Amino acid sequence: MRARKITVAVVIAIVAAVALLASSSTGARAAGRFILLLEADGPVAPVMQGYIARGITYAEENAAEAVIIRLNTPGGNLSTTEAIISNIRSTRTPVIVYVAPPGALAASAGTLITLAGHAAAMAPDTVIGAASPINLDGSDLNETSAEKAQQVTAATARGLAERRGAQAVELAVATITEARAASAAEALDAGLIDFIAGDVEALLAQLDSYRVEVFGQPVTLHTAGLPVETLALTPLEQVLQVLTDPTLVFTLLSLGTLLIIIEFNAPGGWAAGTLGFIAVALAFYGLGVLPINWLGIAFVALAVILFILEAQNPATTGILALAGGVSLVAGAVILFSRPELAAFGELALPVVIAQAAVTAGVFIFFISRGLMAVRMPPATGAEGLVGQIAEARTDLAPEGMVFVEGERWQAVCRGAHVKAGERVRVVAVEKL
């Protein structure tokens, strides 16, 4: 009970610290015009949407001249993208979407976010486009679903690009219907973006005196000489952001599953089960963002079943645990087998194999200890006396008293006469 109270207190303290850090990052600032820079790097996920919404609110409350969203994304969930577009289009603070640094991309959903900005820019050697809709698992949609999704997404892109002219609309729709991608120069030539800038300073120089339209009203930007303030991610946002790494997601999934199984097989401690549940919940957050093949979950589930069966049937001597390890590796490979996953990072196969080996090894270790305990002779009770050395307290002729394991027992000596003080071995126990 005391350990549980201490743990609860620690959790409360951690939550309070995270809240304090989060609030400190969005606190009041000194008066004066400024440019707010948001760094949207990674997949389009709920954490990115929350960060952009928080930044826009902060800019409005502190009268920022403009918001620059420095974007680098392989894409992500369409509903999250729609929420980000709504955040951008519903603010009266001008928002400039800047695809940067060089080498960055605004792929898939990133294309729509770029088009949603009141102005758009790209760094040299960046790419925009390839925005064809796909399933949540990364696979292509069937013909009917693809047609519907393309029509809706293309209509969104067309509506966002209309103010940029016919050529921009054509390119924007092509990124949806033909998965077309464009370089910064191609996007500028088509009017899909407004500037090419090597860095934020160069972009601010081009934005100065540039006119954008916000809620149908022209707004002239005055960016020359203004300080740039970067809004940092909160600690919680940083944690959620890294949960899109395939290797980390699988590590959390396998570790959490192992801890939960340990809790079921050794109940009462509750710490292993709690940590396991948290790890699995975090893993499923990442699985909900990544373009995965859900068939892999079936193999992971099979591995869990095999581990549980092994724990409950030690007579199998580890065969089921080894099979579970193989199934766990197969599940990881299938789970993260979609080619679209490359933008999120590669699955480290050696790490996965090591994790599966450790998991199987843990079960084999516990099973071997269980088998040793089963095969050991009884150490307590009457059966535990067999084989012990006793001291004769009286002559055994043939009956008398012996002292063994701290107790006096009535004994019968077969085949010999034993005098008091001599040592004998217990060979059987009858009728206590």
Salt bridges, closest charged atoms under 4 A:
GLU39 OE2 - ARG70 NH2 2.24
GLU65 OE1 - ARG33 NE 3.32
ASP137 OD2 - ARG338 NH2 3.41
ASP194 OD1 - ARG164 NH1 2.96
GLU229 OE1 - ARG29 NE 2.60
GLU237 OE1 - ARG54 NH2 2.72
GLU430 OE2 - ARG414 NH2 3.40
